[in-house]
């Protein structure tokens, strides 16, 4: 297995970063149960862009979990808090880590 990093960036849809993080409590619990999940970190850039980074044991596990999330948590209020037109998602194998 190769360590993978998933990076999603987006703008929020009429809520604060603090409100968005609070709404992610259910999602964080769900993520912690997913095969290959290692960690999640969120940041807010000066322009309000949210950077959501997840580390996985592999690209395949991260990708599979993303598809399950969109199915199993499709009714989560978190989705409505995101301006969907601004979402950029990627996942890639890590090539270097210190």
C-alpha positions, 0 to 999 in steps of 0.5 A: 500500500502507498500512502495517499493524500486527498485534497478537497477545496471549496467555498462555504455556502452562507455559513462560517468555518466554525459552523461547518466544522461543527456540522462535520461531527457525524462525518468525522465519526464516519470517516474514522471507521473507514478502512485505510483512514489515517487523519483529516485536517481542515484549513481556511485560507484568507479568501475563505476557501476551505482546504480539507485534507485526508490521509489514507493508506492508499488511493483505492481506499480513499476513493472508495470511501469518497464514493461511500460517503456520497451514498451513505451520507447523502442527506447530511446537512454538510453538503448544503453548506458547501458551494458545490460549484467551487468544489475541487477534489483530488487524491494522489499517492504520496511521493515524499514525507518528512 
